[in-house]
Amino acid sequence: LDLVELIMAMEEAFDIEIADDVAEKITTVQHAIDHVNKVAG
């Protein structure tokens, strides 16, 4: 599972959208989790 697939799965699971420019900056799973927590509250 690469980060692109992870981000897409997280968008679907949490009903959020992560902008492409933000997604390009996500380099670790922890960074993805942190961003989802920030967006989803």
Buried (B, 14 or more C-beta within 10 A) or exposed (E): EEBEEBBEEBBEEEEEEBEEEEBEEBEEEEEBEEBBEEBEE
